[in-house]
């Protein structure tokens, strides 16, 4: 059965279903993931660790713990996704994230059970990391494989818009929570966003059950071409691409520096009110939700590299301006620079990578390649708040090293992108196929708008 025949058995709007599901599923799952970051910046240092000067540093470290687990989650989810299908793994990651988040809201604190409290919260944060390791790579791969060829970046951009909307939701939830009286906040108020994840999980699970596997994966399974051990194939034949995409992922430290470190820095060191900073983060990420699909459309027209690299260049400049406004406690300027940094500059790169990164791998190892490369790159993002806290040393005037740290990461990402291929005009059937191999040809059954064709349709022996 050809890719075309397989595609005809699915609804015409399957690409739209995948995009909407990617948006909602990612938003709801990353709501769970990022409420932890807000709580770590504002609350957990007081509740789950022994009182002392290192409590905030330890609280930030729990954010990074999830990023240690992400590569392992990427390996597991990538293996399962490339072997058994994207949909099953996405349902698994959702349930794992929802359950672990709900249980965090049920945890007793350090004053109640002592050292068991930080051990339990680290264990549950590890589970969150395992889930997150497979979430966005799986959603991006599935949406990419359903999308029309010349609209791949537009459709996949909705996954990142969903993640940014999840950050908006998590931040908005914490605005009324953070404004509660201190005793009520620490006693029970902080638990509300975590317990609410039960409702979030049910909604996302129902939606994701509507998903279908892409025709390209059905083609691979039908011809018994599923790779037995995707990880081995990935590192044997695509290790250069793994290194390049990992380096391209380093710019994501902007996310945790702004959403976690800057939140703590502004409220604890500079003296900006918690509600103000949470609103800044919410508004900036809401701008990113709208800008993401626009950047995707632009990338589909002029290319991945121009949009991705331009976003990185803007981030290098804007990170200094943002921290200058932050250290001066200039609230109007904080709002303006925050929107420009996150809503425009960061989104220019962030909304492109769900198409650009998986486009560099063939279908047989696409989930694994995207997941492992991205999660190795995100390790630095996970510990960016801890590194930033050490760099600044509690001195609000010492923000330049933090901005430089972020700028260097963006510069490395830009160099890595410039050394890679431009993929926006590459037919879906040829993605990840080495141009030097003249044997590879797209099958005649693949049409320009076929969402399912990929490298395996041309019998790539990877």
SVG drawing of the C-alpha trace seen along z (x, -y; Angstrom):
<svg xmlns="http://www.w3.org/2000/svg" viewBox="-12 -53 42 60">
<polyline fill="none" stroke="black" stroke-width="0.4" points="0.0,0.0 1.5,-3.4 1.8,-6.5 -0.8,-8.1 -3.3,-5.3 -2.6,-5.4 -3.1,-9.1 -6.4,-8.9 -7.8,-6.7 -7.3,-9.6 -9.4,-12.7 -8.3,-15.6 -7.9,-17.8 -5.5,-15.3 -2.7,-17.9 -5.0,-20.4 -6.0,-17.9 -2.3,-17.1 -1.5,-20.8 -4.3,-21.6 -3.6,-18.5 0.1,-19.5 -0.9,-23.0 -3.3,-21.9 -1.4,-18.8 1.9,-20.8 0.2,-23.7 -1.4,-21.5 1.7,-19.3 4.0,-22.2 1.7,-24.0 2.5,-21.1 6.3,-21.4 6.6,-25.2 4.4,-25.7 7.3,-23.8 9.7,-26.5 7.6,-29.3 7.2,-27.5 11.0,-26.8 11.7,-30.5 9.1,-31.7 8.2,-29.0 10.1,-25.7 13.3,-27.1 11.2,-27.9 9.2,-24.6 11.4,-21.7 14.9,-22.5 16.6,-23.2 16.6,-27.0 19.8,-28.6 21.6,-30.6 21.8,-27.6 18.0,-26.9 17.4,-29.0 20.3,-27.5 19.0,-24.0 15.5,-25.0 16.9,-26.1 18.8,-22.8 15.5,-20.9 14.6,-22.7 17.8,-21.4 17.1,-17.8 14.4,-17.4 16.8,-18.4 19.1,-15.6 16.2,-13.2 15.2,-14.6 18.0,-12.9 17.0,-9.5 13.4,-10.3 14.4,-11.2 16.2,-7.9 13.3,-5.9 10.5,-7.8 12.5,-8.1 13.1,-4.3 9.4,-3.6 8.2,-6.3 10.4,-5.1 9.5,-1.5 5.9,-1.4 4.4,-4.8 4.2,-8.5 0.7,-8.5 1.2,-5.8 4.3,-7.5 2.6,-10.9 -0.2,-9.4 2.4,-7.9 4.3,-11.1 1.1,-13.0 0.0,-10.5 3.4,-10.5 3.6,-14.3 0.1,-14.7 0.5,-12.1 3.9,-13.3 2.6,-16.9 -0.5,-16.0 1.6,-14.1 3.9,-17.1 0.9,-19.0 0.3,-16.3 3.8,-16.3 4.5,-17.0 7.1,-19.7 10.6,-19.7 9.1,-20.7 6.8,-17.7 9.1,-14.9 12.6,-16.3 15.0,-15.1 12.4,-12.9 10.7,-16.0 13.6,-17.1 14.2,-13.5 10.5,-13.0 10.3,-16.3 13.5,-15.5 12.1,-12.0 8.9,-13.5 10.8,-16.2 12.8,-13.4 9.5,-11.8 8.5,-15.2 11.8,-15.3 11.3,-11.8 8.0,-12.9 9.2,-16.2 12.1,-14.4 9.6,-12.8 6.8,-15.4 7.8,-18.2 10.0,-15.9 7.2,-13.5 4.6,-16.2 6.9,-17.9 7.7,-14.7 4.1,-13.7 2.9,-17.1 5.7,-17.4 4.9,-14.1 1.2,-15.0 1.8,-18.6 1.8,-19.7 5.4,-20.0 5.5,-23.8 3.8,-24.5 5.8,-22.3 7.1,-25.1 3.7,-26.7 2.0,-23.5 4.8,-22.5 5.1,-26.0 1.8,-25.4 3.6,-22.9 5.9,-25.6 3.0,-28.1 1.3,-25.5 4.4,-25.3 4.5,-29.1 0.8,-29.2 1.5,-26.6 4.0,-29.0 1.3,-31.7 -1.2,-29.5 1.3,-28.4 2.3,-32.1 -1.2,-33.4 -2.1,-30.7 0.7,-31.9 -0.3,-35.6 -3.2,-35.2 -1.4,-32.4 1.7,-34.6 -0.5,-37.5 -2.0,-35.4 -0.9,-36.1 2.4,-34.5 1.1,-32.0 -1.7,-30.8 0.6,-30.6 3.1,-28.4 0.4,-26.3 -1.8,-25.3 -2.0,-28.0 1.0,-26.8 -0.6,-23.3 -3.6,-24.6 -1.8,-24.8 -0.3,-21.3 -3.6,-19.6 -5.4,-21.3 -3.2,-19.4 -5.6,-16.4 -8.2,-18.3 -5.6,-19.4 -4.4,-15.8 -7.9,-14.4 -8.6,-17.1 -5.3,-16.6 -5.6,-12.8 -9.1,-12.9 -7.8,-15.2 -4.7,-13.1 -6.8,-10.0 -8.1,-11.6 -4.6,-11.5 -3.6,-9.0 -0.2,-7.8 1.2,-9.6 1.0,-7.7 4.8,-7.6 5.1,-5.6 2.3,-3.2 4.4,-2.8 7.5,-1.9 5.6,0.6 3.9,2.2 7.2,2.8 8.8,4.1 11.4,1.3 11.2,0.2 14.8,0.0 15.3,2.5 17.5,0.2 17.0,-3.4 19.7,-4.7 22.4,-2.5 21.4,-3.6 21.3,-7.2 24.8,-7.4 26.3,-5.2 25.0,-7.1 23.8,-10.5 26.2,-11.5 27.3,-14.7 23.7,-15.8 23.2,-14.9 26.1,-17.1 25.0,-20.0 21.4,-20.0 22.5,-19.7 24.6,-22.9 21.7,-24.6 19.6,-23.8 21.7,-25.8 19.8,-29.0 17.0,-27.6 18.8,-28.8 17.0,-32.1 13.8,-30.4 14.9,-29.3 17.0,-32.4 13.9,-34.6 11.1,-32.4 13.0,-31.1 16.2,-33.1 15.0,-36.5 11.8,-36.0 13.8,-35.3 16.4,-38.0 13.8,-40.7 11.7,-39.9 14.5,-38.9 17.4,-41.0 16.1,-44.1 12.8,-44.4 10.2,-44.2 6.9,-42.9 6.1,-39.3 2.8,-40.0 4.5,-42.5 7.2,-40.0 4.7,-37.2 2.6,-39.5 5.7,-40.5 6.4,-36.8 2.8,-36.0 2.5,-38.9 5.8,-38.2 4.9,-34.5 1.4,-35.4 3.1,-37.5 5.1,-34.5 2.0,-32.4 0.8,-34.8 4.2,-35.4 5.1,-31.7 2.8,-30.8 3.8,-34.0 7.5,-33.1 6.6,-29.6 4.9,-31.1 7.9,-33.3 10.2,-30.3 8.2,-28.4 8.6,-31.2 12.2,-32.4 13.9,-29.5 14.7,-28.1 18.2,-29.6 17.3,-33.3 14.5,-33.2 16.3,-31.0 19.6,-32.9 18.0,-36.3 16.1,-35.4 19.4,-34.4 21.1,-37.7 18.2,-39.7 18.4,-37.6 22.1,-38.4 21.4,-42.1 18.1,-42.1 19.3,-40.0 21.6,-42.9 18.9,-45.5 16.4,-43.3 18.7,-42.9 19.7,-46.5 16.0,-47.4 15.6,-44.7 18.5,-45.9 17.1,-49.5 13.7,-48.2 12.2,-50.2 8.8,-48.4 7.6,-49.9 11.0,-49.1 10.9,-45.6 7.6,-45.0 8.8,-46.4 12.1,-44.5 10.6,-41.3 8.0,-41.3 10.7,-42.0 13.1,-39.4 10.6,-36.5 7.7,-37.5 9.8,-38.4 13.5,-37.5 13.3,-34.2 10.2,-33.1 12.0,-33.7 14.2,-30.8 12.0,-28.8 9.0,-28.5 11.2,-27.3 13.1,-24.4 10.1,-22.0 10.4,-21.8 14.1,-22.6 15.5,-20.0 13.5,-16.9 13.8,-17.8 17.5,-16.9 16.8,-13.3 15.1,-10.5 11.9,-9.0 13.4,-5.8 15.3,-7.7 13.5,-11.1 11.9,-10.9 15.1,-9.6 17.3,-12.1 15.1,-15.1 14.6,-14.1 18.1,-13.1 19.8,-16.1 17.3,-18.6 17.4,-17.2 21.2,-17.2 21.1,-20.8 18.5,-21.5 20.7,-20.2 22.4,-23.6 19.0,-25.3 18.1,-23.3 21.0,-24.5 21.1,-28.0 19.3,-29.4 21.8,-27.8 24.8,-29.0 23.2,-32.5 22.7,-32.6 26.4,-31.8 27.4,-34.4 25.4,-37.2 26.4,-36.6 23.4,-38.4 24.6,-41.7 22.0,-43.4 24.7,-45.4 26.5,-42.2 24.1,-41.1 26.5,-41.4 28.0,-37.9 24.6,-36.4 23.7,-38.2 27.0,-37.3 26.5,-33.6 23.1,-33.7 24.7,-35.6 27.5,-33.1 25.0,-30.2 23.0,-32.0 26.2,-32.6 27.1,-28.9 23.6,-28.0 23.9,-30.5 27.3,-29.1 25.9,-25.5 22.8,-26.5 25.0,-28.2 27.0,-24.9 23.9,-22.8 21.6,-22.3 18.7,-24.5 15.7,-22.2 12.6,-24.3 12.6,-23.4 13.5,-19.8 10.7,-17.4 9.3,-15.6 10.4,-12.3 14.0,-13.4 14.4,-14.8 17.4,-13.4 18.7,-11.7 22.3,-12.4 22.5,-14.3 25.7,-12.5 23.8,-9.2 22.4,-9.4 20.3,-6.2 17.8,-8.0 14.8,-9.2 11.3,-10.2 8.6,-7.7 6.2,-8.7 3.3,-8.2 4.4,-11.1 2.7,-14.4 3.8,-17.9 1.3,-18.1 1.7,-14.6 2.2,-14.7 3.4,-11.2 6.3,-10.8 9.8,-10.5 13.2,-9.1 12.1,-5.5 9.7,-5.7 12.8,-5.8 14.2,-2.8 17.0,-4.4 19.2,-1.8 20.1,-3.5"/>
</svg>
